[in-house]
Amino acid sequence: MGIDMKKTIGKIGIIIFLMLILLSETSSALTTTPESTAPLMTENRIPNPPEITGPANGKINKIYTYSFTLTDPDGDDLTAILIEWGGTGSDNFTYICWTCGGAPKPNGTTIFASHSWSTDGTYTIRAKIWDTFKNESDWGTFTVTMPYSYNLPHQSFW
């Protein structure tokens, strides 16, 4: 081989070597991202417990309406609510599923539900909700007192 040919092969070798180094640095620069520029991923949080408002006391066998304000810290839509009225029997629970054949409720919705108690006492209404990510809230609570209701008999005068 002539001297010119050796120089040409040497130059080509150096060029290939430099290209490999350049490509490997570019490739690693594309695949690794410094932590400071990585996107921040936040975990989806559970919904807030429902805020319950309504009459705090009343009479037995009278229907009272309560409002339940539903919020989620991430702004997620809400899919269902479970209400425990604090009594006994089959009517002690109300479950409403908005996505069972419908659409979820938007964050910040207020719903209304009614109930009556048949015996005197103090009851704790509890409610919890679920968001579209199946996260379940803690219980929201509200205490209700249904005092004993007694009708005085009419006295008749003779």
DRENTI-971922 format. One record per residue (C-alpha): x, y, z; residue in one letter. Coordinates in steps of 0.1 Angstrom, whole numbers, padded with zeros to 4 digits, always signed. Layout:
REM residues N
XYZa ...
This chain:
REM residues 158
+0000+0000+0000m +0012+0034-0008g +0017+0062+0017i -0013+0082+0004d -0036+0052+0008m -0024+0047+0045k -0031+0083+0052k -0065+0081+0037t -0074+0050+0057i -0060+0066+0088g -0082+0097+0083k -0113+0076+0076i -0106+0056+0108g -0102+0088+0128i -0135+0102+0113i -0154+0070+0121i -0139+0070+0157f -0150+0106+0162l -0184+0099+0148m -0189+0070+0172l -0180+0091+0201i -0203+0119+0190l -0232+0095+0184l -0228+0078+0218s -0228+0112+0236e -0259+0124+0216t -0277+0091+0223s -0270+0093+0260s -0280+0129+0261a -0313+0120+0245l -0321+0091+0268t -0312+0106+0301t -0329+0136+0315t -0317+0155+0346p -0342+0152+0375e -0347+0189+0377s -0363+0189+0342t -0383+0157+0346a -0421+0163+0346p -0437+0163+0381l -0461+0134+0385m -0486+0138+0414t -0505+0110+0429e -0543+0111+0426n -0557+0120+0460r -0589+0107+0477i -0620+0129+0475p -0628+0152+0504n -0654+0138+0529p -0689+0151+0519p -0700+0183+0537e -0734+0175+0552i -0758+0203+0562t -0795+0203+0573g -0817+0204+0604p -0798+0193+0635a -0829+0183+0654n -0865+0176+0647g -0895+0153+0653k -0898+0116+0647i -0917+0104+0616n -0911+0137+0598k -0891+0138+0566i -0860+0161+0566y -0838+0170+0537t -0800+0172+0539y -0775+0185+0514s -0743+0168+0506f -0715+0189+0490t -0691+0167+0470l -0656+0179+0463t -0623+0164+0451d -0589+0181+0457p -0578+0170+0422d -0610+0183+0405g -0620+0147+0396d -0656+0139+0387d -0675+0118+0413l -0692+0085+0406t -0711+0074+0438a -0722+0083+0473i -0731+0061+0503l -0752+0076+0530i -0757+0060+0564e -0786+0076+0583w -0775+0063+0618g -0805+0042+0625g -0814+0006+0620t -0833-0013+0594g -0832-0015+0556s -0839+0022+0551d -0807+0031+0571n -0786+0032+0539f -0789+0052+0507t -0765+0044+0478y -0765+0065+0446i -0744+0055+0417c -0742+0081+0390w -0721+0061+0366t -0744+0030+0367c -0762+0039+0335g -0754+0076+0336g -0726+0101+0339a -0705+0111+0369p -0712+0143+0389k -0688+0172+0384p -0666+0183+0413n -0683+0207+0436g -0718+0193+0431t -0744+0195+0459t -0770+0167+0461i -0800+0164+0483f -0814+0134+0501a -0843+0130+0526s -0849+0107+0555h -0871+0103+0586s -0864+0086+0619w -0891+0065+0636s -0877+0066+0672t -0863+0093+0693d -0825+0095+0698g -0793+0110+0686t -0782+0098+0651y -0750+0103+0632t -0754+0108+0595i -0723+0095+0577r -0715+0098+0540a -0686+0089+0517k -0680+0094+0480i -0659+0078+0452w -0642+0096+0423d -0636+0084+0387t -0603+0068+0398f -0622+0046+0423k -0607+0066+0452n -0629+0065+0483e -0632+0094+0507s -0633+0094+0544d -0666+0097+0562w -0683+0131+0564g -0705+0132+0595t -0734+0152+0609f -0752+0147+0642t -0790+0148+0644v -0812+0147+0675t -0848+0136+0673m -0863+0143+0707p -0891+0123+0721y -0924+0136+0707s -0954+0133+0730y -0988+0148+0724n -1004+0159+0756l -1040+0146+0759p -1067+0172+0760h -1082+0176+0794q -1119+0177+0794s -1137+0198+0819f -1169+0184+0834w 
